[in-house]
Structures are given as C-alpha cells and as structure tokens.
C-alpha cells in the first residue's frame, strides 16, 4: 500500500512539473526538453527524469546532515529525489562528506577535517548534535552514525541522483572524479563548487559530466544577458544554483529564469526551507529545489500537483 501511494505521488509530481512547464518553467528532465533536445543540451542521463525535490545535505533538518541514514531514508521515501552533499579531503586523501571545515558543529569531536585521517573522522558521532525539536531531544546520539565517504554514500543509494558540492580547492577535483569513476556513477552525479578554479578543473578533466555554475561563470552569464550579448553567449555549465539572497542580489525573476532556460540551462534554488520560500520557488518555475525539510516540500508538491488534472 505504501509503495502504491509513493508511485501515485510521483505520477502527480510529474503532472505538476508539466503544468509548470506550460506556465514558463519546468523540472529537470524530458518534460522540460522540447526545443532544447534539438541542440542536444538535455541528453545527459541525469536530466532525463523530471524532479523538483532535492535534499540539501541529505535533508539537514530532517536527518543528521551528510550521513548515510539521511541518504538512505530519503532515497527510500522519495525515489526521484536529488541527494545533495559536500565533499572534503581528509589528511590521508579520502573524500568525506562534511559541510564545514571542522567536525565541531555536527559531531562530538573537534578539529579540522583536513588535519584528521579518515579513521579519526569516522570514530566520531555524526548524529550527536542533530535535534528535530530545538534541543529537547537528540534522537540519533550513540547510534553509530558516522561521517561517510563519498563512495559509501553512492553505494548506499545506488542509481540515485546526487549533487556533490566540492569544498576546498581545485586539488579536490581529481579525488572526487576518481571516486565517481570507481563507483561507475557518471550517469547520476552532478558536480558543483562556488570556486571557479575548481570548476574549471572539473570541466577539463570530465567535460561530459553535468556541472553547476560557479559564482564566476554565473556572473559571466548574467553579465552577457544584461550587456546585450545574449545571442552570442554559450553556457559553460548546466545548472544555475542560487540561494534566496542571490534572487534579490542578481534580480532573478520568473521571466529571467525562462530566458536562461532557453539556453539549455536549468535553474535550481538551495536553502529553501520555509513554506513561503517553497511556494515562491514553485511559482517561479525553477527546475529543482534543495531543502533541509524534504518531507515538507514533498507534501507541498504533492498537494499542489493534486490540483492539476491529467490531460490539462
């Protein structure tokens, strides 16, 4: 029964995505392709299935962030979800998933990730500080939850789509790409980094892997649009990922999103956590939304999609 409800839910989401497309936006995938297919910009397997729902750090307010329990539970509950995580190198060269430079905020330890071996990092309790109720309880303490490696995350949700943000410098690119190749995950991993030097190395080493824009390449795109050079502009990357502050800072509107998408670029918002932010993001017609509360966004998408009858 639960499996039937899940299938029905995602059918309704696909219908909802089609409705957004008709209004000028779309979800990742074939439902959004149309004219873009002719240019070959939607051909990578990552983009062949529609999805609006993404779990920021695995759903950082729903489960302990960047942990296998978060990725495993999200993948089981929402088959088409994008699982986002942050990659850092340990002192012995392992690719671990942890957002901060230090382990202090999310584990019971202290210290810089780059100065610790993987064994030292994985001895820590990565569920220690997670609380769903403002500190009234810490339900994941002492349950053996640890900081995972990128390979462990890819293996725990095989075939699921991941967005991996590379933290640190350009030297991270080779290590992350090596793990992706070893796991044979090239078809379902999207890479991102705010640092242009890092993304430039990814472009050179793995030109066919889908990528998020860096801050520099994003500004190049927006400058080309506003300077009147839009017709000659060719995107460097595939997905423009923006936070709430960027929408105001860069003057991002639904009409601008539609124009950007005409270049074959998808638009994704991250750190969308309040109901108001979620409703606004859906109304803007973005391709994907990364939230720390995937259960809330999934319910909102499901509710909204139920208002669109098949065939409309």
TORLO-422343 format. One record per residue (C-alpha): chain; residue number from 1; x, y, z; residue in one letter. Coordinates in steps of 0.25 Angstrom, whole numbers, plus 5000, padded with zeros to 4 digits. Example, Ala and Ser with C-alpha at 12.3 -4.5 7.8 and 13.67 -1.06 7.14 Angstrom:
<pts>
+-------+------+------+------+------+------+
! chain ! resi !   px !   py !   pz ! resn !
+-------+------+------+------+------+------+
!     A !    1 ! 5049 ! 4982 ! 5031 !    A !
!     A !    2 ! 5055 ! 4996 ! 5029 !    S !
+-------+------+------+------+------+------+
</pts>
This chain:
<pts>
+-------+------+------+------+------+------+
! chain ! resi !   px !   py !   pz ! resn !
+-------+------+------+------+------+------+
!     A !    1 ! 5000 ! 5000 ! 5000 !    X !
!     A !    2 ! 5011 ! 5010 ! 5004 !    X !
!     A !    3 ! 5018 ! 5007 ! 4991 !    X !
!     A !    4 ! 5006 ! 5009 ! 4983 !    X !
!     A !    5 ! 5004 ! 5023 ! 4989 !    X !
!     A !    6 ! 5018 ! 5026 ! 4986 !    X !
!     A !    7 ! 5016 ! 5023 ! 4972 !    X !
!     A !    8 ! 5004 ! 5031 ! 4971 !    X !
!     A !    9 ! 5010 ! 5043 ! 4978 !    X !
!     A !   10 ! 5022 ! 5043 ! 4968 !    X !
!     A !   11 ! 5012 ! 5042 ! 4956 !    X !
!     A !   12 ! 5005 ! 5054 ! 4961 !    X !
!     A !   13 ! 5018 ! 5061 ! 4963 !    X !
!     A !   14 ! 5021 ! 5058 ! 4948 !    X !
!     A !   15 ! 5008 ! 5064 ! 4944 !    X !
!     A !   16 ! 5011 ! 5077 ! 4953 !    X !
!     A !   17 ! 5024 ! 5078 ! 4946 !    X !
!     A !   18 ! 5017 ! 5078 ! 4933 !    X !
!     A !   19 ! 5008 ! 5089 ! 4938 !    X !
!     A !   20 ! 5020 ! 5098 ! 4942 !    X !
!     A !   21 ! 5026 ! 5096 ! 4928 !    X !
!     A !   22 ! 5013 ! 5101 ! 4922 !    X !
!     A !   23 ! 5014 ! 5113 ! 4930 !    X !
!     A !   24 ! 5028 ! 5116 ! 4926 !    X !
!     A !   25 ! 5037 ! 5107 ! 4935 !    X !
!     A !   26 ! 5040 ! 5093 ! 4937 !    X !
!     A !   27 ! 5046 ! 5081 ! 4945 !    X !
!     A !   28 ! 5059 ! 5074 ! 4941 !    X !
!     A !   29 ! 5057 ! 5064 ! 4930 !    X !
!     A !   30 ! 5049 ! 5061 ! 4917 !    X !
!     A !   31 ! 5037 ! 5068 ! 4922 !    X !
!     A !   32 ! 5045 ! 5081 ! 4920 !    X !
!     A !   33 ! 5053 ! 5078 ! 4908 !    X !
!     A !   34 ! 5045 ! 5081 ! 4895 !    X !
!     A !   35 ! 5053 ! 5091 ! 4887 !    X !
!     A !   36 ! 5065 ! 5088 ! 4895 !    X !
!     A !   37 ! 5066 ! 5074 ! 4890 !    X !
!     A !   38 ! 5070 ! 5078 ! 4876 !    X !
!     A !   39 ! 5082 ! 5085 ! 4882 !    X !
!     A !   40 ! 5086 ! 5073 ! 4890 !    X !
!     A !   41 ! 5086 ! 5081 ! 4903 !    X !
!     A !   42 ! 5077 ! 5071 ! 4911 !    X !
!     A !   43 ! 5084 ! 5058 ! 4907 !    X !
!     A !   44 ! 5091 ! 5054 ! 4919 !    X !
!     A !   45 ! 5084 ! 5043 ! 4927 !    X !
!     A !   46 ! 5084 ! 5052 ! 4940 !    X !
!     A !   47 ! 5074 ! 5061 ! 4933 !    X !
!     A !   48 ! 5065 ! 5050 ! 4927 !    X !
!     A !   49 ! 5055 ! 5049 ! 4938 !    X !
!     A !   50 ! 5047 ! 5061 ! 4944 !    X !
!     A !   51 ! 5050 ! 5065 ! 4958 !    X !
!     A !   52 ! 5047 ! 5077 ! 4967 !    X !
!     A !   53 ! 5050 ! 5071 ! 4980 !    X !
!     A !   54 ! 5065 ! 5071 ! 4986 !    X !
!     A !   55 ! 5070 ! 5068 ! 5000 !    X !
!     A !   56 ! 5080 ! 5079 ! 5004 !    X !
!     A !   57 ! 5091 ! 5072 ! 5011 !    X !
!     A !   58 ! 5082 ! 5059 ! 5011 !    X !
!     A !   59 ! 5071 ! 5067 ! 5018 !    X !
!     A !   60 ! 5079 ! 5074 ! 5029 !    X !
!     A !   61 ! 5067 ! 5078 ! 5038 !    X !
!     A !   62 ! 5060 ! 5064 ! 5035 !    X !
!     A !   63 ! 5072 ! 5055 ! 5038 !    X !
!     A !   64 ! 5087 ! 5057 ! 5042 !    X !
!     A !   65 ! 5093 ! 5064 ! 5031 !    X !
!     A !   66 ! 5102 ! 5058 ! 5021 !    X !
!     A !   67 ! 5100 ! 5044 ! 5027 !    X !
!     A !   68 ! 5096 ! 5030 ! 5021 !    X !
!     A !   69 ! 5084 ! 5030 ! 5029 !    X !
!     A !   70 ! 5079 ! 5043 ! 5023 !    X !
!     A !   71 ! 5082 ! 5038 ! 5009 !    X !
!     A !   72 ! 5077 ! 5024 ! 5011 !    X !
!     A !   73 ! 5064 ! 5029 ! 5017 !    X !
!     A !   74 ! 5062 ! 5040 ! 5006 !    X !
!     A !   75 ! 5064 ! 5030 ! 4995 !    X !
!     A !   76 ! 5055 ! 5020 ! 5000 !    X !
!     A !   77 ! 5044 ! 5030 ! 5003 !    X !
!     A !   78 ! 5045 ! 5038 ! 4990 !    X !
!     A !   79 ! 5050 ! 5030 ! 4978 !    X !
!     A !   80 ! 5053 ! 5042 ! 4969 !    X !
!     A !   81 ! 5059 ! 5051 ! 4980 !    X !
!     A !   82 ! 5073 ! 5058 ! 4977 !    X !
!     A !   83 ! 5082 ! 5056 ! 4989 !    X !
!     A !   84 ! 5092 ! 5067 ! 4991 !    X !
!     A !   85 ! 5105 ! 5066 ! 4999 !    X !
!     A !   86 ! 5118 ! 5073 ! 5002 !    X !
!     A !   87 ! 5131 ! 5067 ! 4999 !    X !
!     A !   88 ! 5144 ! 5069 ! 5007 !    X !
!     A !   89 ! 5158 ! 5063 ! 5007 !    X !
!     A !   90 ! 5163 ! 5057 ! 5020 !    X !
!     A !   91 ! 5178 ! 5057 ! 5023 !    X !
!     A !   92 ! 5180 ! 5043 ! 5017 !    X !
!     A !   93 ! 5173 ! 5047 ! 5004 !    X !
!     A !   94 ! 5159 ! 5041 ! 5006 !    X !
!     A !   95 ! 5147 ! 5048 ! 5001 !    X !
!     A !   96 ! 5138 ! 5050 ! 5013 !    X !
!     A !   97 ! 5124 ! 5057 ! 5013 !    X !
!     A !   98 ! 5124 ! 5068 ! 5022 !    X !
!     A !   99 ! 5120 ! 5082 ! 5020 !    X !
!     A !  100 ! 5129 ! 5090 ! 5030 !    X !
!     A !  101 ! 5144 ! 5091 ! 5030 !    X !
!     A !  102 ! 5143 ! 5085 ! 5044 !    X !
!     A !  103 ! 5136 ! 5074 ! 5051 !    X !
!     A !  104 ! 5131 ! 5083 ! 5063 !    X !
!     A !  105 ! 5117 ! 5086 ! 5059 !    X !
!     A !  106 ! 5112 ! 5073 ! 5054 !    X !
!     A !  107 ! 5120 ! 5063 ! 5062 !    X !
!     A !  108 ! 5124 ! 5060 ! 5077 !    X !
!     A !  109 ! 5139 ! 5064 ! 5073 !    X !
!     A !  110 ! 5147 ! 5076 ! 5070 !    X !
!     A !  111 ! 5157 ! 5079 ! 5059 !    X !
!     A !  112 ! 5159 ! 5082 ! 5044 !    X !
!     A !  113 ! 5155 ! 5071 ! 5035 !    X !
!     A !  114 ! 5168 ! 5073 ! 5026 !    X !
!     A !  115 ! 5177 ! 5070 ! 5038 !    X !
!     A !  116 ! 5170 ! 5057 ! 5042 !    X !
!     A !  117 ! 5171 ! 5044 ! 5036 !    X !
!     A !  118 ! 5158 ! 5037 ! 5031 !    X !
!     A !  119 ! 5159 ! 5027 ! 5042 !    X !
!     A !  120 ! 5159 ! 5039 ! 5052 !    X !
!     A !  121 ! 5148 ! 5045 ! 5046 !    X !
!     A !  122 ! 5139 ! 5033 ! 5045 !    X !
!     A !  123 ! 5141 ! 5030 ! 5060 !    X !
!     A !  124 ! 5133 ! 5042 ! 5063 !    X !
!     A !  125 ! 5118 ! 5042 ! 5065 !    X !
!     A !  126 ! 5112 ! 5049 ! 5053 !    X !
!     A !  127 ! 5098 ! 5049 ! 5059 !    X !
!     A !  128 ! 5102 ! 5055 ! 5072 !    X !
!     A !  129 ! 5097 ! 5069 ! 5071 !    X !
!     A !  130 ! 5085 ! 5067 ! 5062 !    X !
!     A !  131 ! 5072 ! 5071 ! 5068 !    X !
!     A !  132 ! 5058 ! 5072 ! 5062 !    X !
!     A !  133 ! 5052 ! 5080 ! 5073 !    X !
!     A !  134 ! 5061 ! 5091 ! 5077 !    X !
!     A !  135 ! 5070 ! 5083 ! 5087 !    X !
!     A !  136 ! 5058 ! 5076 ! 5094 !    X !
!     A !  137 ! 5064 ! 5063 ! 5089 !    X !
!     A !  138 ! 5076 ! 5057 ! 5081 !    X !
!     A !  139 ! 5070 ! 5044 ! 5076 !    X !
!     A !  140 ! 5082 ! 5040 ! 5067 !    X !
!     A !  141 ! 5093 ! 5041 ! 5078 !    X !
!     A !  142 ! 5100 ! 5028 ! 5081 !    X !
!     A !  143 ! 5094 ! 5020 ! 5069 !    X !
!     A !  144 ! 5107 ! 5018 ! 5061 !    X !
!     A !  145 ! 5105 ! 5029 ! 5051 !    X !
!     A !  146 ! 5118 ! 5034 ! 5045 !    X !
!     A !  147 ! 5123 ! 5043 ! 5035 !    X !
!     A !  148 ! 5122 ! 5035 ! 5022 !    X !
!     A !  149 ! 5131 ! 5035 ! 5010 !    X !
!     A !  150 ! 5126 ! 5039 ! 4996 !    X !
!     A !  151 ! 5127 ! 5025 ! 4992 !    X !
!     A !  152 ! 5119 ! 5020 ! 5003 !    X !
!     A !  153 ! 5108 ! 5030 ! 5000 !    X !
!     A !  154 ! 5108 ! 5026 ! 4985 !    X !
!     A !  155 ! 5107 ! 5011 ! 4989 !    X !
!     A !  156 ! 5096 ! 5013 ! 5000 !    X !
!     A !  157 ! 5087 ! 5019 ! 4989 !    X !
!     A !  158 ! 5091 ! 5013 ! 4976 !    X !
!     A !  159 ! 5086 ! 5019 ! 4964 !    X !
!     A !  160 ! 5080 ! 5031 ! 4971 !    X !
!     A !  161 ! 5084 ! 5045 ! 4967 !    X !
!     A !  162 ! 5094 ! 5052 ! 4975 !    X !
!     A !  163 ! 5098 ! 5067 ! 4975 !    X !
!     A !  164 ! 5112 ! 5067 ! 4981 !    X !
!     A !  165 ! 5118 ! 5081 ! 4984 !    X !
!     A !  166 ! 5133 ! 5081 ! 4985 !    X !
!     A !  167 ! 5139 ! 5088 ! 4997 !    X !
!     A !  168 ! 5153 ! 5092 ! 4998 !    X !
!     A !  169 ! 5162 ! 5096 ! 4986 !    X !
!     A !  170 ! 5164 ! 5091 ! 4971 !    X !
!     A !  171 ! 5172 ! 5079 ! 4976 !    X !
!     A !  172 ! 5159 ! 5073 ! 4981 !    X !
!     A !  173 ! 5154 ! 5071 ! 4967 !    X !
!     A !  174 ! 5163 ! 5059 ! 4963 !    X !
!     A !  175 ! 5160 ! 5051 ! 4976 !    X !
!     A !  176 ! 5145 ! 5053 ! 4975 !    X !
!     A !  177 ! 5145 ! 5050 ! 4960 !    X !
!     A !  178 ! 5153 ! 5037 ! 4963 !    X !
!     A !  179 ! 5142 ! 5033 ! 4973 !    X !
!     A !  180 ! 5131 ! 5035 ! 4963 !    X !
!     A !  181 ! 5138 ! 5027 ! 4953 !    X !
!     A !  182 ! 5141 ! 5015 ! 4962 !    X !
!     A !  183 ! 5126 ! 5015 ! 4966 !    X !
!     A !  184 ! 5122 ! 5016 ! 4952 !    X !
!     A !  185 ! 5113 ! 5027 ! 4956 !    X !
!     A !  186 ! 5116 ! 5037 ! 4944 !    X !
!     A !  187 ! 5101 ! 5036 ! 4939 !    X !
!     A !  188 ! 5095 ! 5041 ! 4952 !    X !
!     A !  189 ! 5105 ! 5051 ! 4959 !    X !
!     A !  190 ! 5104 ! 5066 ! 4957 !    X !
!     A !  191 ! 5116 ! 5073 ! 4962 !    X !
!     A !  192 ! 5117 ! 5088 ! 4967 !    X !
!     A !  193 ! 5126 ! 5097 ! 4974 !    X !
!     A !  194 ! 5126 ! 5112 ! 4976 !    X !
!     A !  195 ! 5141 ! 5113 ! 4973 !    X !
!     A !  196 ! 5143 ! 5116 ! 4958 !    X !
!     A !  197 ! 5157 ! 5109 ! 4958 !    X !
!     A !  198 ! 5151 ! 5096 ! 4964 !    X !
!     A !  199 ! 5140 ! 5096 ! 4953 !    X !
!     A !  200 ! 5150 ! 5099 ! 4942 !    X !
!     A !  201 ! 5158 ! 5087 ! 4946 !    X !
!     A !  202 ! 5145 ! 5079 ! 4946 !    X !
!     A !  203 ! 5142 ! 5084 ! 4932 !    X !
!     A !  204 ! 5155 ! 5080 ! 4927 !    X !
!     A !  205 ! 5156 ! 5066 ! 4934 !    X !
!     A !  206 ! 5142 ! 5062 ! 4932 !    X !
!     A !  207 ! 5135 ! 5070 ! 4920 !    X !
!     A !  208 ! 5123 ! 5061 ! 4919 !    X !
!     A !  209 ! 5119 ! 5061 ! 4934 !    X !
!     A !  210 ! 5108 ! 5071 ! 4937 !    X !
!     A !  211 ! 5112 ! 5083 ! 4945 !    X !
!     A !  212 ! 5107 ! 5094 ! 4953 !    X !
!     A !  213 ! 5111 ! 5109 ! 4950 !    X !
!     A !  214 ! 5122 ! 5115 ! 4959 !    X !
!     A !  215 ! 5120 ! 5129 ! 4964 !    X !
!     A !  216 ! 5129 ! 5134 ! 4953 !    X !
!     A !  217 ! 5122 ! 5126 ! 4942 !    X !
!     A !  218 ! 5109 ! 5130 ! 4947 !    X !
!     A !  219 ! 5113 ! 5145 ! 4947 !    X !
!     A !  220 ! 5118 ! 5143 ! 4933 !    X !
!     A !  221 ! 5104 ! 5138 ! 4928 !    X !
!     A !  222 ! 5097 ! 5149 ! 4935 !    X !
!     A !  223 ! 5106 ! 5160 ! 4930 !    X !
!     A !  224 ! 5104 ! 5155 ! 4916 !    X !
!     A !  225 ! 5089 ! 5156 ! 4917 !    X !
!     A !  226 ! 5089 ! 5170 ! 4923 !    X !
!     A !  227 ! 5100 ! 5175 ! 4914 !    X !
!     A !  228 ! 5092 ! 5171 ! 4901 !    X !
!     A !  229 ! 5102 ! 5160 ! 4897 !    X !
!     A !  230 ! 5091 ! 5149 ! 4900 !    X !
!     A !  231 ! 5090 ! 5143 ! 4886 !    X !
!     A !  232 ! 5105 ! 5140 ! 4885 !    X !
!     A !  233 ! 5106 ! 5135 ! 4899 !    X !
!     A !  234 ! 5109 ! 5120 ! 4901 !    X !
!     A !  235 ! 5107 ! 5114 ! 4915 !    X !
!     A !  236 ! 5120 ! 5108 ! 4921 !    X !
!     A !  237 ! 5111 ! 5099 ! 4931 !    X !
!     A !  238 ! 5098 ! 5093 ! 4932 !    X !
!     A !  239 ! 5091 ! 5097 ! 4945 !    X !
!     A !  240 ! 5090 ! 5111 ! 4951 !    X !
!     A !  241 ! 5089 ! 5108 ! 4966 !    X !
!     A !  242 ! 5084 ! 5120 ! 4975 !    X !
!     A !  243 ! 5081 ! 5123 ! 4989 !    X !
!     A !  244 ! 5070 ! 5133 ! 4994 !    X !
!     A !  245 ! 5080 ! 5144 ! 4995 !    X !
!     A !  246 ! 5084 ! 5142 ! 4981 !    X !
!     A !  247 ! 5070 ! 5144 ! 4976 !    X !
!     A !  248 ! 5070 ! 5159 ! 4981 !    X !
!     A !  249 ! 5085 ! 5161 ! 4979 !    X !
!     A !  250 ! 5084 ! 5158 ! 4964 !    X !
!     A !  251 ! 5070 ! 5162 ! 4961 !    X !
!     A !  252 ! 5065 ! 5148 ! 4957 !    X !
!     A !  253 ! 5051 ! 5148 ! 4953 !    X !
!     A !  254 ! 5042 ! 5137 ! 4946 !    X !
!     A !  255 ! 5043 ! 5144 ! 4933 !    X !
!     A !  256 ! 5059 ! 5143 ! 4934 !    X !
!     A !  257 ! 5058 ! 5129 ! 4938 !    X !
!     A !  258 ! 5050 ! 5126 ! 4926 !    X !
!     A !  259 ! 5061 ! 5133 ! 4917 !    X !
!     A !  260 ! 5072 ! 5126 ! 4924 !    X !
!     A !  261 ! 5065 ! 5112 ! 4921 !    X !
!     A !  262 ! 5064 ! 5115 ! 4907 !    X !
!     A !  263 ! 5080 ! 5114 ! 4906 !    X !
!     A !  264 ! 5078 ! 5100 ! 4912 !    X !
!     A !  265 ! 5082 ! 5104 ! 4926 !    X !
!     A !  266 ! 5074 ! 5098 ! 4938 !    X !
!     A !  267 ! 5071 ! 5107 ! 4950 !    X !
!     A !  268 ! 5072 ! 5101 ! 4964 !    X !
!     A !  269 ! 5070 ! 5108 ! 4977 !    X !
!     A !  270 ! 5076 ! 5103 ! 4990 !    X !
!     A !  271 ! 5074 ! 5106 ! 5005 !    X !
!     A !  272 ! 5059 ! 5107 ! 5003 !    X !
!     A !  273 ! 5053 ! 5103 ! 5016 !    X !
!     A !  274 ! 5040 ! 5111 ! 5020 !    X !
!     A !  275 ! 5027 ! 5109 ! 5014 !    X !
!     A !  276 ! 5027 ! 5123 ! 5008 !    X !
!     A !  277 ! 5040 ! 5120 ! 5001 !    X !
!     A !  278 ! 5035 ! 5107 ! 4996 !    X !
!     A !  279 ! 5023 ! 5113 ! 4990 !    X !
!     A !  280 ! 5030 ! 5124 ! 4984 !    X !
!     A !  281 ! 5041 ! 5115 ! 4977 !    X !
!     A !  282 ! 5030 ! 5106 ! 4971 !    X !
!     A !  283 ! 5023 ! 5119 ! 4966 !    X !
!     A !  284 ! 5036 ! 5123 ! 4959 !    X !
!     A !  285 ! 5036 ! 5111 ! 4951 !    X !
!     A !  286 ! 5050 ! 5106 ! 4955 !    X !
!     A !  287 ! 5055 ! 5093 ! 4951 !    X !
!     A !  288 ! 5060 ! 5088 ! 4965 !    X !
!     A !  289 ! 5059 ! 5092 ! 4980 !    X !
!     A !  290 ! 5069 ! 5087 ! 4990 !    X !
!     A !  291 ! 5063 ! 5088 ! 5004 !    X !
!     A !  292 ! 5066 ! 5083 ! 5018 !    X !
!     A !  293 ! 5052 ! 5079 ! 5020 !    X !
!     A !  294 ! 5049 ! 5069 ! 5009 !    X !
!     A !  295 ! 5037 ! 5064 ! 5015 !    X !
!     A !  296 ! 5031 ! 5078 ! 5016 !    X !
!     A !  297 ! 5034 ! 5081 ! 5001 !    X !
!     A !  298 ! 5029 ! 5067 ! 4996 !    X !
!     A !  299 ! 5016 ! 5069 ! 5003 !    X !
!     A !  300 ! 5015 ! 5083 ! 4997 !    X !
!     A !  301 ! 5018 ! 5078 ! 4983 !    X !
!     A !  302 ! 5008 ! 5066 ! 4985 !    X !
!     A !  303 ! 4997 ! 5076 ! 4989 !    X !
!     A !  304 ! 4999 ! 5085 ! 4978 !    X !
!     A !  305 ! 5000 ! 5074 ! 4968 !    X !
!     A !  306 ! 4987 ! 5069 ! 4972 !    X !
!     A !  307 ! 4981 ! 5082 ! 4967 !    X !
!     A !  308 ! 4985 ! 5079 ! 4953 !    X !
!     A !  309 ! 4976 ! 5068 ! 4945 !    X !
!     A !  310 ! 4983 ! 5059 ! 4936 !    X !
!     A !  311 ! 4982 ! 5064 ! 4921 !    X !
!     A !  312 ! 4980 ! 5079 ! 4925 !    X !
+-------+------+------+------+------+------+
</pts>
